[in-house]
């Protein structure tokens, strides 16, 4: 199963407003951080694996530049644990 362009955009918009990275108690939503599209693309490539596997693998695959790009860190390390379940919930309708 592959996502259509409109499904991919719908997924991106859902991720942009619901998921965030947390740094020093601050929440930065993925749409504001410019990471929603990248995560949506990573998820689209794994959507056949189911929501749980897709979510975990996509969060590890997205590398976030830190400190002007000198260092890169997996998105999974910047998100609170509860955000993983939120991502799985967003992905579930796309996995059917």
Gaussian input, Z-matrix of N, CA and C with variables (Angstrom, degrees):
# hf/3-21g

backbone

0 1
 N
 C     1     B1
 C     2     B2     1     A1
 N     3     B3     2     A2     1     D1
 C     4     B4     3     A3     2     D2
 C     5     B5     4     A4     3     D3
 N     6     B6     5     A5     4     D4
 C     7     B7     6     A6     5     D5
 C     8     B8     7     A7     6     D6
 N     9     B9     8     A8     7     D7
 C    10    B10     9     A9     8     D8
 C    11    B11    10    A10     9     D9
 N    12    B12    11    A11    10    D10
 C    13    B13    12    A12    11    D11
 C    14    B14    13    A13    12    D12
 N    15    B15    14    A14    13    D13
 C    16    B16    15    A15    14    D14
 C    17    B17    16    A16    15    D15
 N    18    B18    17    A17    16    D16
 C    19    B19    18    A18    17    D17
 C    20    B20    19    A19    18    D18
 N    21    B21    20    A20    19    D19
 C    22    B22    21    A21    20    D20
 C    23    B23    22    A22    21    D21
 N    24    B24    23    A23    22    D22
 C    25    B25    24    A24    23    D23
 C    26    B26    25    A25    24    D24
 N    27    B27    26    A26    25    D25
 C    28    B28    27    A27    26    D26
 C    29    B29    28    A28    27    D27
 N    30    B30    29    A29    28    D28
 C    31    B31    30    A30    29    D29
 C    32    B32    31    A31    30    D30
 N    33    B33    32    A32    31    D31
 C    34    B34    33    A33    32    D32
 C    35    B35    34    A34    33    D33
 N    36    B36    35    A35    34    D34
 C    37    B37    36    A36    35    D35
 C    38    B38    37    A37    36    D36
 N    39    B39    38    A38    37    D37
 C    40    B40    39    A39    38    D38
 C    41    B41    40    A40    39    D39
 N    42    B42    41    A41    40    D40
 C    43    B43    42    A42    41    D41
 C    44    B44    43    A43    42    D42
 N    45    B45    44    A44    43    D43
 C    46    B46    45    A45    44    D44
 C    47    B47    46    A46    45    D45
 N    48    B48    47    A47    46    D46
 C    49    B49    48    A48    47    D47
 C    50    B50    49    A49    48    D48
 N    51    B51    50    A50    49    D49
 C    52    B52    51    A51    50    D50
 C    53    B53    52    A52    51    D51
 N    54    B54    53    A53    52    D52
 C    55    B55    54    A54    53    D53
 C    56    B56    55    A55    54    D54
 N    57    B57    56    A56    55    D55
 C    58    B58    57    A57    56    D56
 C    59    B59    58    A58    57    D57
 N    60    B60    59    A59    58    D58
 C    61    B61    60    A60    59    D59
 C    62    B62    61    A61    60    D60
 N    63    B63    62    A62    61    D61
 C    64    B64    63    A63    62    D62
 C    65    B65    64    A64    63    D63
 N    66    B66    65    A65    64    D64
 C    67    B67    66    A66    65    D65
 C    68    B68    67    A67    66    D66
 N    69    B69    68    A68    67    D67
 C    70    B70    69    A69    68    D68
 C    71    B71    70    A70    69    D69
 N    72    B72    71    A71    70    D70
 C    73    B73    72    A72    71    D71
 C    74    B74    73    A73    72    D72
 N    75    B75    74    A74    73    D73
 C    76    B76    75    A75    74    D74
 C    77    B77    76    A76    75    D75
 N    78    B78    77    A77    76    D76
 C    79    B79    78    A78    77    D77
 C    80    B80    79    A79    78    D78
 N    81    B81    80    A80    79    D79
 C    82    B82    81    A81    80    D80
 C    83    B83    82    A82    81    D81
 N    84    B84    83    A83    82    D82
 C    85    B85    84    A84    83    D83
 C    86    B86    85    A85    84    D84
 N    87    B87    86    A86    85    D85
 C    88    B88    87    A87    86    D86
 C    89    B89    88    A88    87    D87
 N    90    B90    89    A89    88    D88
 C    91    B91    90    A90    89    D89
 C    92    B92    91    A91    90    D90
 N    93    B93    92    A92    91    D91
 C    94    B94    93    A93    92    D92
 C    95    B95    94    A94    93    D93
 N    96    B96    95    A95    94    D94
 C    97    B97    96    A96    95    D95
 C    98    B98    97    A97    96    D96
 N    99    B99    98    A98    97    D97
 C   100   B100    99    A99    98    D98
 C   101   B101   100   A100    99    D99
 N   102   B102   101   A101   100   D100
 C   103   B103   102   A102   101   D101
 C   104   B104   103   A103   102   D102
 N   105   B105   104   A104   103   D103
 C   106   B106   105   A105   104   D104
 C   107   B107   106   A106   105   D105
 N   108   B108   107   A107   106   D106
 C   109   B109   108   A108   107   D107
 C   110   B110   109   A109   108   D108
 N   111   B111   110   A110   109   D109
 C   112   B112   111   A111   110   D110
 C   113   B113   112   A112   111   D111
 N   114   B114   113   A113   112   D112
 C   115   B115   114   A114   113   D113
 C   116   B116   115   A115   114   D114
 N   117   B117   116   A116   115   D115
 C   118   B118   117   A117   116   D116
 C   119   B119   118   A118   117   D117
 N   120   B120   119   A119   118   D118
 C   121   B121   120   A120   119   D119
 C   122   B122   121   A121   120   D120
 N   123   B123   122   A122   121   D121
 C   124   B124   123   A123   122   D122
 C   125   B125   124   A124   123   D123
 N   126   B126   125   A125   124   D124
 C   127   B127   126   A126   125   D125
 C   128   B128   127   A127   126   D126
 N   129   B129   128   A128   127   D127
 C   130   B130   129   A129   128   D128
 C   131   B131   130   A130   129   D129
 N   132   B132   131   A131   130   D130
 C   133   B133   132   A132   131   D131
 C   134   B134   133   A133   132   D132
 N   135   B135   134   A134   133   D133
 C   136   B136   135   A135   134   D134
 C   137   B137   136   A136   135   D135
 N   138   B138   137   A137   136   D136
 C   139   B139   138   A138   137   D137
 C   140   B140   139   A139   138   D138
 N   141   B141   140   A140   139   D139
 C   142   B142   141   A141   140   D140
 C   143   B143   142   A142   141   D141
 N   144   B144   143   A143   142   D142
 C   145   B145   144   A144   143   D143
 C   146   B146   145   A145   144   D144
 N   147   B147   146   A146   145   D145
 C   148   B148   147   A147   146   D146
 C   149   B149   148   A148   147   D147
 N   150   B150   149   A149   148   D148
 C   151   B151   150   A150   149   D149
 C   152   B152   151   A151   150   D150
 N   153   B153   152   A152   151   D151
 C   154   B154   153   A153   152   D152
 C   155   B155   154   A154   153   D153
 N   156   B156   155   A155   154   D154
 C   157   B157   156   A156   155   D155
 C   158   B158   157   A157   156   D156
 N   159   B159   158   A158   157   D157
 C   160   B160   159   A159   158   D158
 C   161   B161   160   A160   159   D159
 N   162   B162   161   A161   160   D160
 C   163   B163   162   A162   161   D161
 C   164   B164   163   A163   162   D162
 N   165   B165   164   A164   163   D163
 C   166   B166   165   A165   164   D164
 C   167   B167   166   A166   165   D165
 N   168   B168   167   A167   166   D166
 C   169   B169   168   A168   167   D167
 C   170   B170   169   A169   168   D168
 N   171   B171   170   A170   169   D169
 C   172   B172   171   A171   170   D170
 C   173   B173   172   A172   171   D171
 N   174   B174   173   A173   172   D172
 C   175   B175   174   A174   173   D173
 C   176   B176   175   A175   174   D174
 N   177   B177   176   A176   175   D175
 C   178   B178   177   A177   176   D176
 C   179   B179   178   A178   177   D177
 N   180   B180   179   A179   178   D178
 C   181   B181   180   A180   179   D179
 C   182   B182   181   A181   180   D180
 N   183   B183   182   A182   181   D181
 C   184   B184   183   A183   182   D182
 C   185   B185   184   A184   183   D183
 N   186   B186   185   A185   184   D184
 C   187   B187   186   A186   185   D185
 C   188   B188   187   A187   186   D186
 N   189   B189   188   A188   187   D187
 C   190   B190   189   A189   188   D188
 C   191   B191   190   A190   189   D189
 N   192   B192   191   A191   190   D190
 C   193   B193   192   A192   191   D191
 C   194   B194   193   A193   192   D192
 N   195   B195   194   A194   193   D193
 C   196   B196   195   A195   194   D194
 C   197   B197   196   A196   195   D195
 N   198   B198   197   A197   196   D196
 C   199   B199   198   A198   197   D197
 C   200   B200   199   A199   198   D198
 N   201   B201   200   A200   199   D199
 C   202   B202   201   A201   200   D200
 C   203   B203   202   A202   201   D201
 N   204   B204   203   A203   202   D202
 C   205   B205   204   A204   203   D203
 C   206   B206   205   A205   204   D204
 N   207   B207   206   A206   205   D205
 C   208   B208   207   A207   206   D206
 C   209   B209   208   A208   207   D207
 N   210   B210   209   A209   208   D208
 C   211   B211   210   A210   209   D209
 C   212   B212   211   A211   210   D210
 N   213   B213   212   A212   211   D211
 C   214   B214   213   A213   212   D212
 C   215   B215   214   A214   213   D213
 N   216   B216   215   A215   214   D214
 C   217   B217   216   A216   215   D215
 C   218   B218   217   A217   216   D216
 N   219   B219   218   A218   217   D217
 C   220   B220   219   A219   218   D218
 C   221   B221   220   A220   219   D219
 N   222   B222   221   A221   220   D220
 C   223   B223   222   A222   221   D221
 C   224   B224   223   A223   222   D222
 N   225   B225   224   A224   223   D223
 C   226   B226   225   A225   224   D224
 C   227   B227   226   A226   225   D225
 N   228   B228   227   A227   226   D226
 C   229   B229   228   A228   227   D227
 C   230   B230   229   A229   228   D228
 N   231   B231   230   A230   229   D229
 C   232   B232   231   A231   230   D230
 C   233   B233   232   A232   231   D231
 N   234   B234   233   A233   232   D232
 C   235   B235   234   A234   233   D233
 C   236   B236   235   A235   234   D234
 N   237   B237   236   A236   235   D235
 C   238   B238   237   A237   236   D236
 C   239   B239   238   A238   237   D237
 N   240   B240   239   A239   238   D238
 C   241   B241   240   A240   239   D239
 C   242   B242   241   A241   240   D240
 N   243   B243   242   A242   241   D241
 C   244   B244   243   A243   242   D242
 C   245   B245   244   A244   243   D243
 N   246   B246   245   A245   244   D244
 C   247   B247   246   A246   245   D245
 C   248   B248   247   A247   246   D246
 N   249   B249   248   A248   247   D247
 C   250   B250   249   A249   248   D248
 C   251   B251   250   A250   249   D249
 N   252   B252   251   A251   250   D250
 C   253   B253   252   A252   251   D251
 C   254   B254   253   A253   252   D252
 N   255   B255   254   A254   253   D253
 C   256   B256   255   A255   254   D254
 C   257   B257   256   A256   255   D255
 N   258   B258   257   A257   256   D256
 C   259   B259   258   A258   257   D257
 C   260   B260   259   A259   258   D258
 N   261   B261   260   A260   259   D259
 C   262   B262   261   A261   260   D260
 C   263   B263   262   A262   261   D261
 N   264   B264   263   A263   262   D262
 C   265   B265   264   A264   263   D263
 C   266   B266   265   A265   264   D264
 N   267   B267   266   A266   265   D265
 C   268   B268   267   A267   266   D266
 C   269   B269   268   A268   267   D267
 N   270   B270   269   A269   268   D268
 C   271   B271   270   A270   269   D269
 C   272   B272   271   A271   270   D270
 N   273   B273   272   A272   271   D271
 C   274   B274   273   A273   272   D272
 C   275   B275   274   A274   273   D273
 N   276   B276   275   A275   274   D274
 C   277   B277   276   A276   275   D275
 C   278   B278   277   A277   276   D276
 N   279   B279   278   A278   277   D277
 C   280   B280   279   A279   278   D278
 C   281   B281   280   A280   279   D279
 N   282   B282   281   A281   280   D280
 C   283   B283   282   A282   281   D281
 C   284   B284   283   A283   282   D282
 N   285   B285   284   A284   283   D283
 C   286   B286   285   A285   284   D284
 C   287   B287   286   A286   285   D285

   B1=1.4513
   B2=1.5244
   B3=1.3083
   B4=1.4612
   B5=1.5237
   B6=1.2816
   B7=1.4585
   B8=1.5254
   B9=1.3166
   B10=1.4588
   B11=1.5304
   B12=1.3082
   B13=1.4752
   B14=1.5250
   B15=1.3240
   B16=1.4612
   B17=1.5266
   B18=1.3500
   B19=1.4679
   B20=1.5294
   B21=1.3288
   B22=1.4597
   B23=1.5267
   B24=1.3135
   B25=1.4711
   B26=1.5246
   B27=1.3351
   B28=1.4675
   B29=1.5297
   B30=1.3308
   B31=1.4614
   B32=1.5261
   B33=1.3116
   B34=1.4655
   B35=1.5274
   B36=1.3128
   B37=1.4686
   B38=1.5239
   B39=1.3262
   B40=1.4675
   B41=1.5293
   B42=1.3165
   B43=1.4683
   B44=1.5251
   B45=1.3197
   B46=1.4681
   B47=1.5172
   B48=1.3166
   B49=1.4658
   B50=1.5220
   B51=1.3262
   B52=1.4653
   B53=1.5269
   B54=1.3180
   B55=1.4643
   B56=1.5222
   B57=1.3162
   B58=1.4601
   B59=1.5166
   B60=1.3162
   B61=1.4618
   B62=1.5267
   B63=1.3153
   B64=1.4559
   B65=1.5217
   B66=1.3133
   B67=1.4642
   B68=1.5270
   B69=1.3115
   B70=1.4699
   B71=1.5251
   B72=1.3328
   B73=1.4536
   B74=1.5182
   B75=1.3109
   B76=1.4616
   B77=1.5227
   B78=1.3328
   B79=1.4621
   B80=1.5207
   B81=1.3145
   B82=1.4525
   B83=1.5194
   B84=1.3349
   B85=1.4606
   B86=1.5182
   B87=1.3342
   B88=1.4590
   B89=1.5203
   B90=1.3193
   B91=1.4588
   B92=1.5173
   B93=1.3196
   B94=1.4653
   B95=1.5252
   B96=1.3246
   B97=1.4643
   B98=1.5270
   B99=1.3308
   B100=1.4631
   B101=1.5180
   B102=1.3206
   B103=1.4623
   B104=1.5248
   B105=1.3186
   B106=1.4691
   B107=1.5276
   B108=1.3193
   B109=1.4629
   B110=1.5318
   B111=1.3078
   B112=1.4615
   B113=1.5184
   B114=1.3264
   B115=1.4599
   B116=1.5207
   B117=1.3137
   B118=1.4701
   B119=1.5254
   B120=1.3181
   B121=1.4640
   B122=1.5288
   B123=1.3215
   B124=1.4715
   B125=1.5242
   B126=1.3250
   B127=1.4625
   B128=1.5269
   B129=1.3139
   B130=1.4722
   B131=1.5248
   B132=1.3091
   B133=1.4520
   B134=1.5128
   B135=1.3255
   B136=1.4659
   B137=1.5273
   B138=1.3034
   B139=1.4703
   B140=1.5321
   B141=1.3397
   B142=1.4678
   B143=1.5242
   B144=1.3083
   B145=1.4564
   B146=1.5233
   B147=1.3078
   B148=1.4601
   B149=1.5148
   B150=1.3102
   B151=1.4607
   B152=1.5227
   B153=1.3266
   B154=1.4668
   B155=1.5211
   B156=1.3190
   B157=1.4674
   B158=1.5199
   B159=1.3134
   B160=1.4639
   B161=1.5322
   B162=1.3159
   B163=1.4691
   B164=1.5245
   B165=1.3171
   B166=1.4728
   B167=1.5213
   B168=1.3221
   B169=1.4678
   B170=1.5211
   B171=1.3201
   B172=1.4616
   B173=1.5281
   B174=1.3293
   B175=1.4685
   B176=1.5263
   B177=1.3180
   B178=1.4655
   B179=1.5226
   B180=1.3312
   B181=1.4646
   B182=1.5253
   B183=1.3300
   B184=1.4681
   B185=1.5238
   B186=1.3145
   B187=1.4598
   B188=1.5281
   B189=1.3273
   B190=1.4570
   B191=1.5247
   B192=1.3311
   B193=1.4681
   B194=1.5362
   B195=1.3164
   B196=1.4645
   B197=1.5251
   B198=1.3127
   B199=1.4632
   B200=1.5185
   B201=1.3294
   B202=1.4604
   B203=1.5107
   B204=1.3259
   B205=1.4555
   B206=1.5106
   B207=1.3231
   B208=1.4638
   B209=1.5291
   B210=1.3101
   B211=1.4596
   B212=1.5152
   B213=1.3195
   B214=1.4599
   B215=1.5277
   B216=1.3285
   B217=1.4527
   B218=1.5238
   B219=1.3418
   B220=1.4606
   B221=1.5342
   B222=1.3063
   B223=1.4649
   B224=1.5212
   B225=1.3108
   B226=1.4676
   B227=1.5259
   B228=1.3029
   B229=1.4703
   B230=1.5160
   B231=1.3117
   B232=1.4621
   B233=1.5266
   B234=1.3256
   B235=1.4594
   B236=1.5222
   B237=1.3296
   B238=1.4623
   B239=1.5275
   B240=1.3168
   B241=1.4631
   B242=1.5302
   B243=1.3142
   B244=1.4656
   B245=1.5215
   B246=1.3174
   B247=1.4591
   B248=1.5263
   B249=1.3200
   B250=1.4563
   B251=1.5279
   B252=1.3224
   B253=1.4703
   B254=1.5288
   B255=1.3162
   B256=1.4626
   B257=1.5248
   B258=1.3265
   B259=1.4594
   B260=1.5194
   B261=1.3173
   B262=1.4674
   B263=1.5288
   B264=1.3349
   B265=1.4613
   B266=1.5263
   B267=1.3167
   B268=1.4662
   B269=1.5258
   B270=1.3311
   B271=1.4577
   B272=1.5310
   B273=1.3182
   B274=1.4700
   B275=1.5237
   B276=1.3297
   B277=1.4759
   B278=1.5364
   B279=1.3032
   B280=1.4698
   B281=1.5231
   B282=1.3270
   B283=1.4742
   B284=1.5177
   B285=1.2851
   B286=1.4774
   B287=1.4797
   A1=109.08
   A2=115.35
   A3=120.43
   A4=108.55
   A5=115.48
   A6=120.14
   A7=109.85
   A8=115.89
   A9=120.33
   A10=108.13
   A11=115.67
   A12=119.71
   A13=110.66
   A14=117.69
   A15=119.64
   A16=111.38
   A17=117.43
   A18=120.28
   A19=110.58
   A20=116.18
   A21=120.45
   A22=110.54
   A23=116.99
   A24=121.15
   A25=110.87
   A26=116.32
   A27=120.93
   A28=110.83
   A29=116.14
   A30=120.73
   A31=110.36
   A32=116.38
   A33=120.68
   A34=111.35
   A35=117.04
   A36=120.76
   A37=111.55
   A38=116.66
   A39=120.30
   A40=110.75
   A41=116.46
   A42=120.54
   A43=111.47
   A44=116.42
   A45=121.93
   A46=112.63
   A47=116.56
   A48=120.72
   A49=114.42
   A50=117.34
   A51=119.16
   A52=113.55
   A53=116.62
   A54=120.16
   A55=111.64
   A56=115.85
   A57=120.61
   A58=110.85
   A59=115.37
   A60=121.74
   A61=106.01
   A62=115.29
   A63=119.32
   A64=108.83
   A65=114.77
   A66=121.07
   A67=107.61
   A68=115.87
   A69=122.10
   A70=112.29
   A71=115.99
   A72=120.69
   A73=114.77
   A74=117.48
   A75=121.22
   A76=109.65
   A77=116.36
   A78=122.00
   A79=108.57
   A80=116.11
   A81=122.14
   A82=107.24
   A83=116.05
   A84=120.84
   A85=110.23
   A86=115.55
   A87=120.69
   A88=112.94
   A89=117.67
   A90=120.47
   A91=111.25
   A92=116.36
   A93=121.17
   A94=111.48
   A95=116.53
   A96=121.06
   A97=112.51
   A98=116.84
   A99=120.05
   A100=113.11
   A101=117.27
   A102=121.70
   A103=113.75
   A104=118.12
   A105=120.71
   A106=112.09
   A107=117.10
   A108=119.66
   A109=111.00
   A110=116.94
   A111=120.78
   A112=110.93
   A113=117.09
   A114=120.23
   A115=110.40
   A116=118.48
   A117=121.43
   A118=110.76
   A119=117.19
   A120=121.17
   A121=110.83
   A122=116.56
   A123=120.22
   A124=111.18
   A125=116.55
   A126=120.58
   A127=111.01
   A128=116.61
   A129=120.62
   A130=110.84
   A131=117.64
   A132=121.30
   A133=114.30
   A134=117.09
   A135=121.94
   A136=112.84
   A137=117.58
   A138=122.39
   A139=112.71
   A140=117.38
   A141=121.54
   A142=112.77
   A143=118.11
   A144=121.74
   A145=113.33
   A146=117.26
   A147=121.26
   A148=111.13
   A149=115.93
   A150=121.83
   A151=113.31
   A152=117.94
   A153=119.86
   A154=112.06
   A155=116.92
   A156=120.66
   A157=109.86
   A158=116.03
   A159=121.68
   A160=110.55
   A161=116.79
   A162=121.46
   A163=111.29
   A164=116.52
   A165=120.43
   A166=111.62
   A167=116.47
   A168=119.59
   A169=111.78
   A170=117.37
   A171=120.13
   A172=111.38
   A173=117.47
   A174=120.36
   A175=111.72
   A176=117.41
   A177=120.68
   A178=111.26
   A179=117.09
   A180=121.45
   A181=113.02
   A182=116.87
   A183=119.64
   A184=108.46
   A185=115.46
   A186=122.19
   A187=108.90
   A188=116.50
   A189=122.89
   A190=109.34
   A191=117.53
   A192=119.36
   A193=110.42
   A194=115.23
   A195=122.53
   A196=107.80
   A197=116.70
   A198=120.83
   A199=113.05
   A200=116.14
   A201=120.06
   A202=113.65
   A203=117.15
   A204=121.12
   A205=114.17
   A206=117.41
   A207=120.50
   A208=111.20
   A209=116.36
   A210=122.85
   A211=108.70
   A212=116.29
   A213=121.28
   A214=108.04
   A215=115.37
   A216=121.03
   A217=108.83
   A218=118.03
   A219=119.31
   A220=110.55
   A221=115.42
   A222=121.02
   A223=111.04
   A224=117.53
   A225=121.76
   A226=112.01
   A227=118.49
   A228=121.63
   A229=113.21
   A230=117.05
   A231=120.86
   A232=113.15
   A233=116.35
   A234=120.39
   A235=110.81
   A236=117.87
   A237=120.67
   A238=110.15
   A239=116.62
   A240=121.86
   A241=112.77
   A242=117.59
   A243=121.18
   A244=113.07
   A245=116.08
   A246=119.41
   A247=111.79
   A248=118.19
   A249=121.10
   A250=109.96
   A251=116.06
   A252=119.75
   A253=110.44
   A254=117.86
   A255=120.53
   A256=110.78
   A257=117.15
   A258=120.52
   A259=110.25
   A260=117.36
   A261=120.75
   A262=110.71
   A263=117.37
   A264=121.38
   A265=111.32
   A266=117.26
   A267=120.93
   A268=109.93
   A269=117.14
   A270=121.53
   A271=114.21
   A272=117.77
   A273=121.06
   A274=114.26
   A275=120.38
   A276=118.74
   A277=113.36
   A278=117.59
   A279=121.00
   A280=111.69
   A281=116.64
   A282=121.24
   A283=112.63
   A284=119.30
   A285=121.79
   A286=112.09
   D1=133.20
   D2=175.23
   D3=-122.39
   D4=155.22
   D5=179.77
   D6=-88.98
   D7=141.67
   D8=173.69
   D9=-74.43
   D10=167.86
   D11=179.03
   D12=-60.42
   D13=-38.88
   D14=179.84
   D15=-70.67
   D16=-35.63
   D17=175.72
   D18=-65.44
   D19=-40.53
   D20=179.08
   D21=-62.76
   D22=-42.51
   D23=177.96
   D24=-64.98
   D25=-40.94
   D26=177.86
   D27=-62.14
   D28=-41.62
   D29=177.42
   D30=-63.92
   D31=-44.94
   D32=178.98
   D33=-57.68
   D34=-45.22
   D35=-179.64
   D36=-65.21
   D37=-38.66
   D38=178.35
   D39=-64.85
   D40=-40.38
   D41=179.59
   D42=-69.30
   D43=-37.81
   D44=-175.37
   D45=-60.22
   D46=-38.15
   D47=-174.09
   D48=-96.96
   D49=-13.12
   D50=-173.78
   D51=-108.05
   D52=-34.33
   D53=-174.94
   D54=-101.33
   D55=148.45
   D56=-179.57
   D57=-144.57
   D58=159.45
   D59=167.91
   D60=-97.61
   D61=152.75
   D62=-179.45
   D63=-124.07
   D64=122.40
   D65=178.61
   D66=-131.23
   D67=120.93
   D68=178.68
   D69=50.35
   D70=41.49
   D71=177.90
   D72=82.82
   D73=-5.22
   D74=178.86
   D75=-92.20
   D76=141.56
   D77=176.17
   D78=-104.97
   D79=124.69
   D80=175.96
   D81=-119.51
   D82=110.06
   D83=-176.89
   D84=-67.42
   D85=146.40
   D86=-174.91
   D87=-59.36
   D88=-32.66
   D89=177.02
   D90=-64.08
   D91=-41.91
   D92=179.02
   D93=-71.21
   D94=-30.85
   D95=-178.78
   D96=-83.54
   D97=-7.77
   D98=-178.85
   D99=75.29
   D100=25.24
   D101=-176.99
   D102=-110.02
   D103=-9.00
   D104=-175.45
   D105=-63.77
   D106=-43.46
   D107=-178.56
   D108=-65.99
   D109=-43.05
   D110=179.47
   D111=-61.40
   D112=-44.19
   D113=178.97
   D114=-66.62
   D115=-39.90
   D116=178.64
   D117=-60.55
   D118=-41.98
   D119=179.29
   D120=-65.36
   D121=-43.20
   D122=177.53
   D123=-62.36
   D124=-40.99
   D125=178.62
   D126=-66.21
   D127=-41.33
   D128=-179.02
   D129=-59.53
   D130=-35.97
   D131=179.36
   D132=-72.45
   D133=-12.99
   D134=-177.23
   D135=-121.15
   D136=6.17
   D137=-171.03
   D138=-58.70
   D139=-27.92
   D140=179.87
   D141=-68.45
   D142=-16.22
   D143=-176.29
   D144=-85.85
   D145=-2.35
   D146=-178.30
   D147=94.57
   D148=158.74
   D149=-172.81
   D150=-61.46
   D151=-42.76
   D152=-175.57
   D153=-67.90
   D154=-48.70
   D155=-179.47
   D156=-67.02
   D157=-43.78
   D158=179.95
   D159=-57.30
   D160=-47.51
   D161=-177.82
   D162=-61.16
   D163=-49.48
   D164=-177.57
   D165=-63.10
   D166=-46.42
   D167=-177.08
   D168=-68.61
   D169=-40.02
   D170=-179.62
   D171=-65.67
   D172=-40.70
   D173=178.88
   D174=-64.55
   D175=-33.01
   D176=176.81
   D177=-75.32
   D178=-31.74
   D179=-175.71
   D180=-75.47
   D181=-32.10
   D182=-178.71
   D183=-76.44
   D184=116.64
   D185=-179.49
   D186=-99.98
   D187=120.19
   D188=-176.30
   D189=-97.38
   D190=123.32
   D191=177.44
   D192=-70.81
   D193=133.50
   D194=-179.32
   D195=-121.44
   D196=143.62
   D197=175.92
   D198=62.20
   D199=47.35
   D200=178.53
   D201=75.00
   D202=15.57
   D203=177.43
   D204=95.15
   D205=-1.07
   D206=-179.67
   D207=-65.84
   D208=-29.35
   D209=-179.98
   D210=-130.56
   D211=147.55
   D212=176.08
   D213=-124.25
   D214=142.58
   D215=-177.59
   D216=-135.57
   D217=141.52
   D218=176.49
   D219=-61.28
   D220=139.61
   D221=178.67
   D222=-55.29
   D223=-32.88
   D224=-179.43
   D225=-56.51
   D226=-31.31
   D227=-177.95
   D228=-79.64
   D229=-12.28
   D230=-178.42
   D231=-102.59
   D232=-3.34
   D233=-176.91
   D234=-109.84
   D235=139.94
   D236=174.67
   D237=-63.23
   D238=154.38
   D239=-176.54
   D240=-56.25
   D241=-37.52
   D242=-178.84
   D243=-63.42
   D244=-23.47
   D245=179.49
   D246=-69.93
   D247=-25.83
   D248=176.34
   D249=-61.63
   D250=-45.52
   D251=178.79
   D252=-64.91
   D253=-38.00
   D254=176.73
   D255=-62.12
   D256=-41.25
   D257=177.70
   D258=-63.34
   D259=-43.69
   D260=177.96
   D261=-58.48
   D262=-41.91
   D263=179.40
   D264=-64.58
   D265=-38.73
   D266=177.82
   D267=-65.61
   D268=-38.25
   D269=-175.71
   D270=-76.80
   D271=-27.84
   D272=-174.06
   D273=-50.25
   D274=-47.59
   D275=-179.90
   D276=-64.38
   D277=-26.56
   D278=-179.32
   D279=-80.49
   D280=-17.79
   D281=-178.89
   D282=-85.92
   D283=-5.86
   D284=-176.39
   D285=-88.51

